[in-house]
């Protein structure tokens, strides 16, 4: 399902990761300051409602947001 909520992922966020990562199945950096959010939410523009849409999440697992879910 796309566009329902941003999905908080296990991956760490690095805005330039895809420039320096392997082209086949990049795992993401081993550590960073923020986790990756993917997919956009019902409150965003349609372009964010894709699984390839990425952002970073400054929250922790105990924080709740009206437009965030999780994906293990």
SVG drawing of the C-alpha trace seen along z (x, -y; Angstrom):
<svg xmlns="http://www.w3.org/2000/svg" viewBox="-4 -18 35 25">
<polyline fill="none" stroke="black" stroke-width="0.4" points="0.0,0.0 1.5,-3.3 0.6,-6.8 -1.1,-5.7 1.7,-6.5 5.4,-7.1 7.0,-3.8 9.8,-4.0 12.5,-1.6 15.4,0.1 17.9,-1.4 20.0,-4.4 19.7,-7.6 22.5,-9.1 21.3,-11.6 24.2,-10.7 24.3,-7.0 23.1,-6.0 26.0,-8.0 28.6,-5.8 26.8,-2.5 26.9,0.7 24.4,0.7 23.1,4.2 20.9,4.3 22.6,1.6 22.1,2.2 22.6,-1.4 25.2,-2.7 26.0,-0.8 25.3,-3.8 24.0,-7.4 22.1,-9.9 18.6,-9.2 16.5,-6.3 14.9,-6.1 11.2,-6.9 9.8,-5.6 6.5,-6.0 4.8,-9.3 1.6,-9.7 -2.0,-10.7 -1.1,-14.3 1.7,-14.6 1.8,-15.4 1.3,-12.3 5.0,-12.2 5.9,-11.1 3.4,-8.2 6.0,-5.8 8.2,-3.1 11.2,-4.8 10.5,-8.1 12.9,-8.5 13.2,-10.9 14.7,-10.8 13.0,-10.3 14.3,-12.2 12.0,-10.4 12.5,-7.2 10.4,-4.1 8.5,-5.4 7.4,-8.6 4.1,-8.7 3.2,-10.6 -0.2,-10.9 1.4,-10.1 4.0,-7.4 4.0,-3.7 6.8,-1.1 8.3,1.5 10.7,4.1"/>
</svg>
